Amino acid sequence: MTLKQFSNKKYPAPDAPASEPAAVVRGDLGTDSISDGKVTFRIGILGAFIAPGVFIAGVVAYFMVFGVFDMNGLTASGVAGILVASLFAKSYSRFWDAVIAGVSSRNSVTLLLILLVVSLIAAMITQSDIAGGFVWLAGQLGIGGGAFVAVVFVLACVVSMATGTSFGTMFTAFPIFYPAGVLLGADPLLLAGAILSGAIFGDNLAPISDSTIVSASTQRYRRRDGIAEVGGVVRSRTRYALTAAGISAILFLVLGLLHSNGGVGAGADTPGDPLSLIMIVPVIALLAVAFWKRDIFLAATVGLLVGIALGLVTGLLTPTAIMSVNEDGTPGGFLVSGITTMLPLVGLAIVIFGIVGILQGAGVFDLIVDLIGRSDRTRTPVGAELAIGLGAAATAGIFAGVNSPAMLMFGPVADQLGAKAQLHPYRRANIMDGFTLGIGAVVPVGSVFLLMAGQLTQGYGDGVPVLSAPSIFLTAFYPLVLTLVTLAAVLTGWGRRFEGEGGVELKVAPAPVDDTITVPATTA
């Protein structure tokens, strides 16, 4: 996923003195220049925050007040915010030029297409019920009670890696694993925490995850054309994700065994279809191509074709399950349902890019980077990474833990802060993602992940307890451990890489030079 439309316009390198305004490399998300001047408002720079303010108010209202988890509501809030903000702009046409530039940049359109493509993979995996196959396997192995908690965490990790969606994994896994685990004697809180943790693991690492894609696509190279490749980001992120997952699995196993209440035990009658386990093959094919070719479009295509072929041969899928027309005349099949499921997020991403265009056009990102950049500490690798991590976590907290919009909003700031310290785009993406999907995703007050987990423990009848959202926080081991692992990586320099000539990864920062760097093309 490299960008080709770059010009030869030159700016000073990121290590230029802070007193030189041109040292702040502009472009952020790779958007085109919106006009010959800034977007200005009748109430000053505060006008730039009207649109995001209204949007955030919608996030709080829907997710925290009403408990409604609907992306369409957030999209409507964002559009309303943009419309209100436009009334305060001194130049109405320049304001909308900024919005359109934010939406129509190459990076924005690339991300939107990727979301549509990967939605088909997620829908296919869900249709084939791969989670049910893993539940059957656990039953055949006689895994019950406390050990089942650790197994559920691993299974949720596999499903989330396959689908790339934390929300989808939670909606799929809770109805299968939660009541079954309680029946087997697993501790309900640990079980809910294991499912939530496994869901976030895939969001953190899966190459088809919108979070992975967003964290990569918002980080630009400075010494060559393009943005961080998804495959490269995943490869460099694996060390942190697997470390956090390994520690979490041990915690779930040990505490699960300590808090098991016996239950009915596992056996041959454990529900699930063993045949669906074969659908792990297209998942492996997708991951292999993503790591090998570093091309998410090719990887998704290969995974989809292999999955459809296997599904039809084994009977897990039928032609009508792929694409059909329902009796009521509406389109059916997982290809349609996948697109339908993803469209709300696509609409939300469009609105977010529009708001980012407003902030960029008003010079907000440059102002933030300039203010933070005045501190010598943010020019050091550790200082820059701490600023990126804390800023990303705070932004995610404001967005109720909804990570993709949060990283869409904060990504341009992380891009510029990291570039000043010459950090490699992979490193910037990993630090931002680690804190966003760490503590930022499970802030006890208002986290959509915790609220959704609490909601999904309802409706299973007597004997299956309903949990409150805050109570699940302390058992959400993966995001909590991921925060500590990422923080340790920042403080110790574990895995830190700098950007060298041609975008190569260097273990040692290159010597400061007064050379120039290439930045995205601009048009009037």
C-alpha positions in Angstrom: 0.0 0.0 0.0 2.4 2.6 -1.1 1.3 6.0 -2.4 2.6 7.1 -5.8 1.4 10.6 -6.2 4.2 12.5 -4.7 5.9 15.7 -5.9 9.4 16.9 -5.6 8.6 19.8 -3.3 11.2 20.0 -0.5 11.0 20.9 3.1 13.7 20.9 5.8 14.3 17.6 7.5 12.4 16.7 10.7 15.4 17.5 12.8 15.4 21.2 11.9 15.2 23.7 14.7 11.7 24.2 16.2 11.9 28.0 15.5 11.6 27.3 11.8 7.9 26.9 11.0 8.7 25.0 7.9 10.2 22.3 10.0 6.7 21.0 10.7 6.2 18.7 7.7 2.6 19.4 6.5 0.3 17.0 4.9 -0.6 14.8 7.9 -2.8 12.1 6.4 -1.4 12.8 2.9 -4.2 15.1 2.0 -4.0 17.6 -0.7 -3.6 21.3 0.1 -7.1 22.7 0.7 -6.5 26.2 -0.5 -4.0 29.0 -0.6 -4.8 29.9 3.0 -6.0 28.5 6.3 -9.6 27.8 7.2 -10.6 30.6 9.7 -13.6 31.0 11.9 -15.5 33.9 13.4 -14.7 32.7 16.9 -11.0 32.1 16.2 -9.3 28.7 16.4 -12.0 27.4 18.7 -14.2 27.1 15.7 -12.1 24.3 14.4 -13.2 22.2 17.5 -17.0 22.6 16.9 -17.2 19.6 14.6 -15.1 17.2 16.7 -16.9 18.6 19.8 -20.4 17.8 18.5 -19.1 14.4 17.3 -17.6 13.5 20.7 -20.8 14.6 22.4 -22.6 12.1 20.1 -20.1 9.4 21.1 -20.8 10.1 24.8 -24.5 10.2 24.4 -24.9 7.0 22.4 -22.3 4.8 24.1 -22.3 6.1 27.6 -25.7 7.6 28.3 -28.1 5.5 26.1 -25.9 2.4 25.7 -26.5 2.3 21.9 -23.7 0.8 20.0 -24.5 2.0 16.5 -21.9 3.6 14.2 -24.7 5.3 12.2 -25.5 7.4 15.2 -21.9 8.5 15.4 -21.8 9.3 11.7 -24.9 11.4 12.1 -23.3 13.3 15.0 -20.2 13.9 12.9 -22.2 15.2 9.9 -24.2 17.5 12.2 -21.0 18.8 13.7 -19.6 19.6 10.3 -22.7 21.4 9.3 -22.8 23.5 12.5 -19.1 24.3 12.2 -19.6 25.5 8.6 -21.8 28.3 9.8 -18.9 29.8 11.8 -16.4 29.7 9.0 -15.4 33.0 7.5 -15.2 31.4 4.0 -17.9 28.8 3.5 -16.4 27.5 0.3 -12.9 27.2 1.8 -14.3 25.3 4.7 -15.9 22.7 2.5 -12.8 22.5 0.4 -11.0 21.4 3.6 -13.7 18.8 4.3 -13.5 17.4 0.7 -9.7 17.4 0.7 -9.8 15.4 4.0 -12.2 12.8 2.5 -10.7 12.6 -1.0 -7.0 12.1 -0.2 -5.4 9.0 -1.6 -4.8 7.6 1.9 -8.5 8.1 2.8 -9.8 6.4 -0.2 -7.3 3.6 0.2 -8.5 2.9 3.7 -12.2 3.0 2.7 -11.5 0.4 -0.1 -9.6 -1.8 2.3 -12.4 -1.8 4.8 -14.9 -2.9 2.1 -12.6 -5.7 0.9 -11.8 -7.1 4.4 -15.5 -7.1 5.3 -16.0 -10.0 2.9 -13.4 -12.1 4.7 -15.0 -11.4 8.1 -18.4 -12.3 6.8 -17.2 -15.5 5.3 -15.5 -16.7 8.5 -18.6 -15.9 10.5 -20.8 -17.7 8.1 -18.7 -20.9 8.3 -18.9 -20.9 12.2 -15.2 -21.4 12.8 -15.7 -20.6 16.5 -18.1 -23.5 16.9 -15.4 -25.9 15.6 -13.0 -24.7 18.2 -15.6 -25.2 21.0 -16.1 -28.8 19.8 -12.3 -29.3 19.9 -12.1 -28.1 23.4 -14.8 -30.5 24.4 -13.1 -33.4 22.8 -9.9 -32.7 24.6 -11.8 -32.7 27.9 -10.9 -29.1 28.7 -13.3 -27.7 31.3 -13.6 -25.3 34.2 -10.5 -23.2 34.9 -8.5 -24.4 31.9 -11.4 -23.4 29.6 -10.8 -19.7 30.4 -7.3 -19.8 28.9 -8.6 -21.9 26.0 -11.4 -19.3 25.3 -8.8 -16.5 25.3 -6.7 -18.4 22.7 -9.8 -19.2 20.6 -11.0 -15.6 20.8 -7.5 -14.6 19.6 -7.7 -17.0 16.7 -11.2 -15.8 15.7 -10.3 -12.1 16.0 -7.1 -12.6 14.0 -9.2 -14.3 11.3 -12.0 -11.8 11.2 -10.0 -8.7 12.1 -12.9 -7.3 14.1 -13.1 -7.1 17.9 -16.8 -6.2 17.9 -17.6 -9.1 15.6 -15.5 -11.5 17.7 -17.3 -10.4 20.8 -20.8 -10.8 19.3 -19.7 -14.2 17.9 -17.8 -15.5 20.9 -19.9 -14.4 23.9 -23.1 -16.4 22.9 -21.0 -19.6 22.4 -18.2 -19.4 25.0 -19.8 -17.5 27.9 -22.8 -19.7 28.7 -20.8 -22.9 27.8 -17.9 -21.8 30.0 -20.1 -21.0 33.0 -21.7 -24.4 32.6 -18.2 -26.0 32.6 -17.4 -24.2 35.9 -15.4 -21.3 34.6 -15.4 -18.0 36.6 -17.7 -15.6 34.8 -15.6 -12.5 35.2 -12.5 -14.2 34.0 -14.4 -15.7 31.1 -15.8 -12.3 30.0 -12.3 -10.8 30.4 -10.8 -13.6 28.3 -13.3 -13.1 25.4 -12.8 -9.3 25.5 -9.0 -9.7 25.6 -9.0 -12.1 22.7 -11.1 -9.8 20.7 -8.8 -6.9 21.2 -5.8 -9.1 20.4 -7.0 -9.4 16.8 -7.8 -5.8 16.6 -4.2 -5.1 17.7 -2.4 -7.6 15.4 -4.6 -8.8 12.5 -3.5 -7.5 9.1 -7.2 -7.1 8.1 -8.1 -5.3 11.3 -9.3 -1.7 10.7 -7.2 -0.7 13.7 -4.1 -2.1 12.2 -4.8 -0.5 8.8 -5.6 2.9 10.3 -2.5 2.9 12.6 -0.3 2.0 9.5 -2.0 4.3 7.0 -1.7 7.4 9.1 2.1 7.1 9.4 4.1 8.5 6.4 7.7 7.9 5.3 9.9 11.0 5.2 12.8 9.6 3.2 10.8 7.9 0.5 7.3 7.9 -1.0 4.4 6.2 0.8 2.9 5.2 4.1 3.7 2.4 6.5 2.9 -1.0 4.9 0.4 -3.1 6.8 2.6 -6.2 6.5 5.6 -4.5 7.9 3.7 -3.0 10.8 2.2 -6.4 11.7 5.7 -8.0 11.5 7.3 -5.4 13.8 4.3 -5.4 16.1 4.2 -9.2 16.6 6.9 -9.1 19.4 4.8 -6.9 21.6 1.4 -8.5 20.9 2.6 -12.1 21.4 4.4 -11.1 24.6 1.3 -9.5 26.0 -0.8 -12.4 24.8 1.6 -15.0 26.4 1.5 -13.2 29.8 -2.3 -12.9 29.6 -2.7 -16.5 28.7 -0.7 -17.5 31.8 -2.8 -15.2 34.0 -6.1 -16.6 32.6 -4.8 -20.2 33.1 -3.6 -19.7 36.7 -6.4 -17.6 37.9 -8.9 -19.7 36.0 -7.8 -22.9 37.8 -7.8 -21.1 41.1 -11.3 -19.8 40.7 -13.0 -22.8 38.9 -16.1 -24.1 40.6 -16.2 -27.5 39.0 -19.3 -27.3 36.8 -20.5 -30.2 34.7 -17.2 -30.8 32.9 -16.5 -31.2 29.2 -17.3 -34.2 27.1 -18.1 -35.6 23.7 -21.5 -33.9 23.7 -20.0 -30.4 23.7 -21.7 -28.4 21.0 -19.9 -27.3 17.8 -19.2 -28.6 14.3 -15.7 -30.1 13.8 -15.8 -29.6 10.1 -15.7 -25.9 10.4 -12.1 -26.2 11.7 -11.0 -26.5 8.0 -11.8 -22.8 7.5 -8.6 -22.1 9.4 -6.9 -22.8 6.0 -8.0 -19.6 4.3 -7.1 -17.7 7.4 -3.5 -19.2 7.2 -3.4 -18.4 3.5 -4.5 -14.8 4.1 -1.9 -14.3 6.9 0.8 -15.9 4.8 0.2 -13.6 1.8 -0.1 -10.6 4.0 3.3 -11.3 5.6 4.9 -12.3 2.4 3.7 -9.8 -0.2 2.7 -7.0 2.3 -0.4 -6.4 0.1 -3.7 -6.5 2.0 -5.7 -6.5 -1.2 -3.9 -9.6 -2.6 -4.1 -11.3 0.8 -7.8 -10.7 1.1 -8.4 -11.9 -2.4 -6.4 -15.1 -1.8 -8.1 -15.8 1.5 -11.6 -15.2 0.1 -11.1 -17.5 -2.9 -9.5 -20.3 -0.8 -12.3 -19.9 1.7 -15.1 -20.0 -0.8 -13.6 -23.0 -2.6 -13.2 -25.0 0.7 -16.6 -23.9 1.9 -18.3 -25.2 -1.2 -16.4 -28.5 -1.4 -17.0 -29.3 2.3 -20.6 -28.0 2.3 -20.0 -25.4 4.9 -21.0 -22.9 2.3 -23.6 -23.1 -0.4 -23.9 -20.9 -3.5 -26.9 -19.1 -2.0 -24.9 -18.5 1.2 -22.3 -16.6 -0.9 -24.7 -14.4 -2.8 -28.5 -14.7 -3.4 -31.8 -13.0 -3.3 -34.0 -13.5 -0.2 -37.7 -14.4 -0.4 -38.7 -10.8 0.4 -36.7 -9.6 -2.6 -33.7 -8.3 -0.6 -30.1 -9.3 -1.5 -28.6 -12.1 0.7 -25.4 -14.0 1.2 -22.3 -13.2 3.1 -20.8 -11.0 0.4 -23.8 -8.7 0.8 -23.9 -9.0 4.6 -20.2 -8.2 4.8 -20.6 -5.0 2.9 -23.7 -4.1 4.8 -22.0 -4.6 8.1 -19.0 -2.5 7.1 -20.9 0.4 5.5 -21.6 2.1 8.9 -17.8 2.1 9.7 -17.1 3.4 6.1 -19.6 6.2 6.7 -18.0 7.0 10.0 -14.5 7.0 8.5 -15.7 9.5 5.8 -17.0 11.8 8.5 -13.8 11.5 10.5 -11.6 12.2 7.5 -13.8 15.3 6.9 -13.3 16.5 10.4 -9.5 15.8 10.2 -9.6 18.0 7.0 -11.1 20.8 9.0 -8.5 20.5 11.8 -5.7 20.3 9.3 -7.0 23.3 7.2 -7.3 25.4 10.4 -3.7 24.5 11.3 -4.7 22.7 14.5 -2.3 19.8 14.0 0.6 22.1 13.3 -0.3 24.1 16.4 -0.4 21.0 18.6 2.9 19.7 17.2 4.5 23.1 17.6 3.4 23.4 21.2 4.6 19.9 22.1 7.7 20.3 20.0 8.8 23.3 22.1 9.9 20.8 24.7 13.3 19.4 24.1 12.1 16.1 25.6 9.7 15.4 22.7 12.6 15.6 20.3 14.2 12.6 22.0 12.9 9.1 21.0 11.6 8.3 24.5 10.0 11.7 24.8 8.3 11.5 21.4 7.1 8.0 22.1 5.7 8.9 25.5 3.9 11.9 23.9 2.5 9.6 21.2 1.4 7.0 23.7 -0.2 9.3 26.2 -1.9 11.3 23.5 -3.3 8.2 21.8 -4.6 6.8 25.1 -6.3 10.1 26.0 -7.8 10.4 22.6 -9.1 6.8 22.7 -10.6 7.5 26.2 -12.4 10.6 24.8 -13.8 8.4 22.0 -15.1 5.8 24.6 -12.5 3.3 23.4 -13.6 3.3 19.8 -10.1 2.9 18.5 -10.3 3.4 14.7 -11.9 6.9 14.9 -9.5 7.8 17.8 -6.4 6.8 15.7 -7.8 8.5 12.6 -8.0 11.7 14.7 -4.7 11.4 16.5 -2.7 9.7 13.8 -1.6 12.8 12.1 -0.2 14.2 15.3 1.7 10.9 16.1 3.0 11.1 12.5 4.6 14.5 13.0 5.8 14.0 16.5 7.5 10.7 15.6 9.0 12.1 12.5 10.7 14.9 14.5 12.5 12.2 16.4 13.2 10.3 13.2 11.2 7.3 14.4 10.3 4.7 11.7 6.7 4.7 10.6 6.3 1.2 11.9 7.4 2.2 15.4 5.1 5.2 15.4 2.2 3.0 14.4 3.0 0.4 17.0 3.3 2.8 19.9 0.1 4.6 19.0 -1.8 1.3 18.6 -0.4 -0.2 21.7 -1.6 2.5 24.0 -4.9 3.0 22.0 -5.8 -0.7 22.3 -4.3 -0.9 25.7 -5.6 1.3 28.5 -7.3 3.6 26.0 -9.8 0.8 25.0 -10.8 -0.2 28.5 -11.0 3.0 30.5 -13.4 1.9 33.3 -15.8 4.8 32.7 -17.6 4.6 29.4 -15.4 2.1 27.5 -17.5 0.7 24.6 -15.7 -2.7 25.0 -16.6 -3.0 28.7 -20.2 -1.8 28.0 -20.6 -4.3 25.2 -19.1 -7.1 27.2 -21.5 -6.4 30.1 -24.4 -6.3 27.7 -23.4 -9.6 26.0 -23.5 -11.5 29.3 -27.3 -11.0 29.4 -30.1 -13.3 28.2 -28.7 -16.8 28.9 -31.2 -17.7 31.6 -30.8 -18.8 35.2 -27.4 -19.8 36.4 -25.5 -17.6 33.9 -24.7 -14.3 35.7 -25.1 -10.9 34.2 -21.9 -8.8 34.7 -21.6 -5.0 35.0 -19.2 -3.2 32.6 -16.8 -1.8 35.3 -16.4 -5.2 36.9 -14.8 -6.7 33.8 -12.1 -4.1 33.7 -9.7 -5.9 36.1 -10.0 -9.2 34.1 -9.3 -7.6 30.7 -5.8 -8.8 31.0 -4.6 -8.4 27.4 -5.2 -4.6 27.0 -3.8 -4.0 30.5 -0.7 -6.1 29.9 -0.3 -4.6 26.4 -0.1 -1.1 28.0 2.7 -2.3 30.3 4.5 -4.1 27.5 4.3 -1.0 25.2 5.4 1.3 28.0 8.4 -1.0 28.7 9.3 -0.9 25.0 9.3 2.9 25.2 11.4 3.2 28.3 13.9 0.5 27.3 14.0 1.1 23.6 13.0 -2.5 22.9 12.2 -2.8 19.1 12.8 0.9 18.5 13.7 1.6 14.9 14.6 4.8 13.1 14.0 5.7 9.5 17.0 5.6 7.2 17.5 6.5 3.6 14.9 4.8 1.4 12.7 4.1 4.5 14.9 1.3 5.8 14.7 0.4 9.5 17.8 1.4 11.5 18.6 0.5 15.1 20.6 3.8 15.6 19.2 7.2 14.6 20.9 8.6 11.6 23.1 11.7 12.1 21.1 15.0 11.8 21.5 16.5 8.4 20.2 19.6 6.7 19.1 17.5 3.7 15.6 17.7 2.3 12.8 15.2 2.4 10.0 14.4 0.0 6.4 15.1 1.2 3.0 14.6 -0.5 2.1 16.7 -3.5 0.1 19.7 -2.9 -2.4 21.4 -5.3 -4.0 24.8 -5.0 
